[in-house]
Structure formats: C-alpha cells, structure tokens
Amino acid sequence: MKILTVDDDPFALGILETVLRDAQYRDLTLVLSAEAALEEIAAAQTPFDCFLLDIRMPGMDGIELCARVREMPGYENVPIIMITAVTEKTRLNRALQAGATDYVNKPFETIELGTRLRAAGQLTELLARSPRPAPDVDGADDACVLRITDAITLEPTRGVLELEELRHKLISLPSGVYSTVVLGFSVLCIETAFNVLPAPRLRAFLNEIARAVAGEFLTEPIQIAYAGNGVFALVLHKARQQKPRMVKQRIRRALDGFETPAGLPEGPDGLQITFGEAPQKGPLTGHGAAVALSAVIHAARKRALSESQNHQLLSLREGLRSNPGREALARPIRRAGTALSQVVPRRLAPNLFRASREEDA
C-alpha cells in the first residue's frame, strides 16, 4: 500500500517508519503537519491507499485533516487510521464521525499496528462488495447444483441473515467503536452432510444449527450468517461483559446434545464444531468488524481442515494396525500425512508423522 503518515512528533514518526518498514511496507510518505499532508496529497501522481493520522497536532489537527481528506474525490472510502492515546476516547469518537476508519493506540504495538494495516488493506475490497445483492429466489439453489462452498441463504428468523447482508450492516454502522465479539464456527461433518442429505434436508440442517445458536442469545443483539464450507459467522453486539471464550462456551452449550440427521457422525457432546477468531483485539469500528468477519470465516475453515486431516490420519493408523492387509493402507497413510503437513506444521504433530513412517516401513 501507498501510505501517508502524519505526526507532529519526529520521534513518534521515526518509530512509525521503523515499524512500517519492518512490516514490509515500503511506499511511505512521512510528514510533520496536516498542512504538509495536504500538499503531498495534491502533488501525488498516484492516490494514497491508506492514511495514518495523529489526532493531536498544532494548527490543523488529525480530525480536521481526516474530514478534509474525505471531501476529496477518490478518497471517500480510503482507509484512515487515527493514532490516539488510550485516554482520548472523546477525540477518537469525533475522528470516527469525521470519517476515520479505525484507530491504533500509542505507544505503538507492532502486532496491533500490523493487524490494523492488514485490515485496512482488506477494507477497500470489502467496500467494493458492500452493495447488497438481491436475495436468491426461495429454493432456487435447492437443485443438485448446490455446492459445499455456497453461502446458502438461511431462513430470515430473528438474528439470522444472509452473509452479504451482515457484511453490509457492519460497514453501514454509524461512526464509533463498539463492544463487539466476532467469531466463526465450523461444522466438522459438513462434507458428509453434503454427501448423504438431499438439498432440502441440508438446508433444514443448517437452519436448525443457526436457530439453536440464536436461541442461546435470545435477549441479546446477535447476528448469524452461513458462509459456506460448513462455516457460520456470528456477531454479538453490546458484548461489553462477554469475552470470546465465554461466547464459545455458550455456542457449545446451545449445540450440546444437538441431534444430527441419520448418517452423520456425532461426537460425545453432540455436533462437533471448531472455532475461528480474528486477530483484532478490543473495541471495533463497524469497518473493523466487517474485516474481522472475513478473518474469522477463514480461520474457522482452516481450523476445520486441520481437524479433519488429523482425524483422517488417526483413523487410517488405527485401520492399519487392525487390518491384516496393511500394505493396502500404506499409500492412503502417506497421502493423509502429506495433506496434513500442508495444514499443520510437522513440529505440531511429530507423533503422527513418526507413526506414519514407522507403519509404512
């Protein structure tokens, strides 16, 4: 990204430059005042992709500069990240009302700043997709063309909506920071469900899961959408007293004893699921929550793949030990080990790989 950074403190600006360059951001413009920033924007041959603006500056402060940038053609949706102290909540809210996208706290934490910048890089793509598509005709994808990757539209009951609608609602939230928890959870038996259930029953199965989880948060502002590949995305607003760990426990409680359709595997506590979390910590803006939504969907799917490959390899090992025709299973073991190595680093599962090689030998 082409980044313009503005801070009246040369020392802070130097720290920012070091952090940004360490994070492999090379196209940097650093200035010490809002006035100099406006000159750089006017002289730029190609537009800037992201702004980092200090809130407190003499003369024109970061809030006024943010508002001025938003008025410029082509910069209506460019990410603007405010640099703020933890105690400046009032100023931060004013900056968000002026059009700021997100914020980062002083003193800078390399991980947090990197996370905010990666989120900023994803934001432009999200904003381009924010116009909500028309909902599909009821039952239009119930035919045999239904694919496991489809973000199937669920029945619009309380708290349950379509994925792009959820993303659109987050991006459209009024300016401000919110106590929001964003989580993804993945149903581990989804491939089996697609293989054994007809399309209408599959839809009903997914709707039952969403309704069960929504019912656990009956009096709270929750939103759930299905993202395809067995992954559900959940957003819990006004979650000041709720930690992601607590929300996970409530989701598991909602699905405890959940009756799966005939032919689907079931764990000791009912439906088997795994979770994905976003790297962002602390209160989120609406844009930040939209970016976190994409992150948790990806994380939940990745975790589910890891769990699936791990289970497959363990099952093959057991079969190899008990099956007299062990040589027939040597090749599937090698294939499963190769697949698992693409998801789980070898150092995290040394026993699995060692056992695979020993049995193969």
ZINORTA-V122835 format. One record per helix or strand of 3 or more residues. SS is the DSSP state (H for helix, E for strand). FROM is the first residue (numbers start at 0). LEN is the number of residues. If there is no record, write none. Layout:
SS	FROM	LEN
SS	FROM	LEN
//
This chain:
E	2	4
H	9	13
E	27	4
H	33	10
E	49	5
H	61	9
E	78	7
H	88	9
E	101	5
H	109	19
H	162	9
E	180	7
H	189	7
H	198	18
E	221	5
E	230	6
H	243	12
E	272	5
H	285	37
H	326	15
H	345	3
H	349	11
//
